[in-house]
Amino acid sequence: MDDSAYTLYRVAGAVVIAPVRIASLARQDVLDSLLLAQLYANQRHDPFIDAEEWARACVTSLQKIRWSLTSSASSTQTLTSTFTLESRFTAAASGRPSAWMDALDALSAGARKALLPWCTRVHDRQVIVKLAVVRICSEDHFEIRSLLAHCPSPLPAQWLEHVQMASTRSPVPTRSSDVSFNLSSDYAEMRNKVIQALGTHRSSEIVRL
């Protein structure tokens, strides 16, 4: 990615990469839509424990506000050798690995550390990691790549590049997915409804990194 060509945001539990060429109103529409989808899903499912149902609820919410699902791919893998979350994320599912490597490279050390509480959950003596990155590709199209992994040990501040242990005796299950959305019709009539539904979450859960 070119320097100064994008802006990074945390939108609830997702990282969003927004090119500066995207008009500010269109960029905000995507950020608002992503936040509403996560809040909608959070009311119905736990994003870490019931990740697949949670993701389906996000899709449902986005479809209600004029975003159409245009592609979807997922895969599961049980790891039996050492790995890093960064390497698993960039190798996940389908798409263009180099674009997602650039996306993670855009995250400073400070941003990575700040994201750790939003992307992890301790459960049943394991650390569940849920990393979701959104790339806004145009004013009417965005892509989401996500990785879910059950790590056996606590994560340091350098959690993405930290080497995780896995073996045949202590395997690590992972699930990755790629989805993309297009705006199916004019968003203008939805804008105020979405803003009203978000309320104060709009200022507290959309944070520039």
C-alpha positions as CSV (number, residue, x, y, z in Angstrom):
1,M,0.0,0.0,0.0
2,D,1.2,3.5,-0.8
3,D,2.0,5.7,2.2
4,S,-0.9,8.0,3.2
5,A,-3.2,6.2,0.8
6,Y,-5.5,4.8,3.4
7,T,-7.0,5.3,6.8
8,L,-7.4,2.6,9.4
9,Y,-10.4,2.2,11.7
10,R,-11.6,-0.2,14.4
11,V,-15.3,-0.7,13.9
12,A,-16.4,-2.8,17.0
13,G,-14.4,-6.0,16.6
14,A,-13.2,-5.4,13.0
15,V,-10.3,-3.6,11.4
16,V,-11.3,-1.5,8.4
17,I,-8.9,-0.2,5.8
18,A,-10.4,2.7,3.9
19,P,-8.5,4.2,0.9
20,V,-8.4,8.0,1.0
21,R,-9.8,8.1,-2.5
22,I,-13.2,6.9,-1.3
23,A,-15.6,9.9,-0.7
24,S,-16.0,10.6,3.0
25,L,-19.8,10.1,2.9
26,A,-19.5,6.7,1.2
27,R,-16.7,5.7,3.6
28,Q,-18.9,6.6,6.6
29,D,-21.8,4.6,5.1
30,V,-19.7,1.5,5.0
31,L,-18.4,2.0,8.5
32,D,-21.9,2.6,9.8
33,S,-23.2,-0.5,8.0
34,L,-20.4,-2.7,9.4
35,L,-21.1,-1.5,12.9
36,L,-24.8,-2.0,12.7
37,A,-24.3,-5.6,11.4
38,Q,-22.0,-6.4,14.3
39,L,-24.4,-5.0,16.9
40,Y,-27.3,-6.9,15.3
41,A,-25.3,-10.1,15.4
42,N,-24.1,-9.5,19.0
43,Q,-27.7,-9.4,20.2
44,R,-28.3,-12.9,18.8
45,H,-25.0,-14.8,19.1
46,D,-21.7,-14.8,20.8
47,P,-19.0,-13.8,18.2
48,F,-16.4,-16.1,19.7
49,I,-18.4,-19.1,20.8
50,D,-21.0,-19.1,18.0
51,A,-18.9,-17.6,15.3
52,E,-20.6,-19.1,12.3
53,E,-24.1,-18.2,13.5
54,W,-22.8,-14.7,14.3
55,A,-21.4,-14.3,10.9
56,R,-24.7,-15.3,9.3
57,A,-26.5,-12.7,11.4
58,C,-24.1,-10.1,10.1
59,V,-24.9,-11.0,6.5
60,T,-28.6,-10.8,7.3
61,S,-28.2,-7.3,8.8
62,L,-26.2,-6.1,5.8
63,Q,-28.7,-7.4,3.4
64,K,-31.5,-5.5,5.2
65,I,-29.7,-2.2,4.5
66,R,-29.0,-2.7,0.8
67,W,-25.7,-4.7,0.8
68,S,-25.8,-7.9,-1.3
69,L,-23.5,-10.8,-0.6
70,T,-21.6,-11.4,-3.9
71,S,-19.1,-14.1,-2.9
72,S,-18.4,-16.3,0.1
73,A,-15.7,-18.9,0.7
74,S,-14.6,-20.6,3.9
75,S,-12.3,-23.4,5.1
76,T,-11.3,-25.2,8.3
77,Q,-7.9,-26.6,9.1
78,T,-6.4,-28.3,12.2
79,L,-2.9,-27.2,12.6
80,T,-0.3,-29.6,14.0
81,S,2.9,-27.5,13.6
82,T,4.0,-24.1,14.8
83,F,2.4,-21.1,13.2
84,T,1.7,-17.4,13.5
85,L,-1.7,-15.8,13.3
86,E,-0.4,-13.4,10.7
87,S,0.7,-16.2,8.4
88,R,-2.6,-18.1,8.9
89,F,-4.6,-14.9,8.1
90,T,-2.8,-14.1,4.9
91,A,-3.1,-17.8,3.7
92,A,-6.7,-18.0,4.6
93,A,-9.5,-19.1,2.3
94,S,-9.4,-17.5,-1.2
95,G,-8.6,-14.2,-2.8
96,R,-5.3,-12.3,-3.2
97,P,-2.8,-13.1,-0.4
98,S,-0.6,-10.1,-1.2
99,A,-3.5,-7.6,-0.7
100,W,-4.2,-9.0,2.8
101,M,-0.4,-9.0,3.6
102,D,-0.4,-5.3,2.8
103,A,-3.5,-4.9,5.0
104,L,-1.7,-6.3,8.0
105,D,1.5,-4.5,7.2
106,A,-0.6,-1.3,7.5
107,L,-1.2,-2.0,11.2
108,S,1.4,-0.3,13.4
109,A,2.7,-2.0,16.6
110,G,0.5,0.3,18.6
111,A,-2.6,-0.5,16.6
112,R,-1.9,-4.2,16.9
113,K,-1.6,-4.0,20.7
114,A,-4.8,-1.8,20.9
115,L,-6.8,-4.4,18.9
116,L,-5.8,-7.4,21.1
117,P,-8.7,-7.0,23.7
118,W,-11.2,-6.7,20.9
119,C,-10.0,-9.8,19.0
120,T,-9.5,-12.3,21.8
121,R,-11.5,-14.1,24.4
122,V,-10.4,-16.6,27.1
123,H,-12.7,-19.6,27.1
124,D,-12.2,-23.1,28.5
125,R,-8.5,-22.4,29.3
126,Q,-7.8,-21.4,25.7
127,V,-7.6,-18.1,23.9
128,I,-10.0,-17.7,21.1
129,V,-8.8,-15.3,18.5
130,K,-11.2,-13.7,16.0
131,L,-9.4,-11.4,13.5
132,A,-11.6,-9.7,10.9
133,V,-10.2,-7.2,8.4
134,V,-12.4,-5.2,6.0
135,R,-11.0,-3.7,2.8
136,I,-13.2,-1.0,1.3
137,C,-12.5,-1.4,-2.4
138,S,-14.9,1.2,-3.9
139,E,-17.9,3.3,-2.8
140,D,-20.2,0.3,-3.4
141,H,-18.0,-2.7,-2.7
142,F,-16.1,-4.1,0.3
143,E,-14.4,-7.4,1.2
144,I,-14.0,-9.1,4.6
145,R,-11.5,-11.7,5.5
146,S,-11.7,-13.4,9.0
147,L,-9.8,-16.0,10.9
148,L,-10.9,-17.8,14.0
149,A,-8.3,-19.8,16.0
150,H,-8.2,-21.5,19.4
151,C,-4.7,-20.8,20.8
152,P,-3.4,-22.8,23.7
153,S,-1.6,-19.9,25.5
154,P,-1.9,-16.2,26.4
155,L,-0.9,-13.8,23.7
156,P,1.7,-11.1,24.0
157,A,1.4,-7.5,22.6
158,Q,3.0,-8.8,19.4
159,W,0.2,-11.3,19.1
160,L,-0.1,-11.4,15.3
161,E,3.6,-12.4,14.7
162,H,3.9,-14.5,17.9
163,V,4.8,-18.1,17.2
164,Q,2.0,-20.4,18.4
165,M,2.7,-24.0,19.4
166,A,0.7,-26.8,17.8
167,S,1.4,-30.6,17.4
168,T,-0.4,-33.8,16.7
169,R,-1.0,-34.2,20.5
170,S,-2.1,-30.6,20.9
171,P,-3.7,-29.5,17.6
172,V,-5.1,-26.0,17.0
173,P,-8.4,-25.8,15.1
174,T,-8.8,-22.8,12.8
175,R,-11.6,-21.5,10.5
176,S,-11.1,-18.8,7.8
177,S,-13.5,-17.1,5.5
178,D,-13.7,-14.5,2.7
179,V,-16.9,-12.6,1.8
180,S,-17.6,-9.6,-0.3
181,F,-20.6,-7.3,-0.6
182,N,-21.9,-4.9,-3.2
183,L,-24.4,-2.0,-2.7
184,S,-27.5,-3.2,-4.4
185,S,-29.4,0.1,-4.6
186,D,-29.2,3.7,-3.4
187,Y,-28.2,3.9,0.2
188,A,-29.5,7.4,0.8
189,E,-32.9,6.4,2.2
190,M,-31.2,4.0,4.6
191,R,-28.6,6.4,5.9
192,N,-30.7,8.2,8.6
193,K,-32.3,5.0,9.8
194,V,-28.9,3.4,10.3
195,I,-27.5,6.4,12.1
196,Q,-30.5,6.5,14.4
197,A,-30.2,2.8,15.1
198,L,-26.6,3.2,16.0
199,G,-27.1,6.0,18.5
200,T,-24.1,6.6,20.7
201,H,-22.3,3.4,19.4
202,R,-21.4,5.4,16.3
203,S,-19.0,7.6,18.3
204,S,-17.7,5.0,20.7
205,E,-17.3,2.0,18.4
206,I,-15.9,3.6,15.2
207,V,-12.4,4.6,16.2
208,R,-9.5,5.7,13.9
209,L,-6.4,3.7,14.6
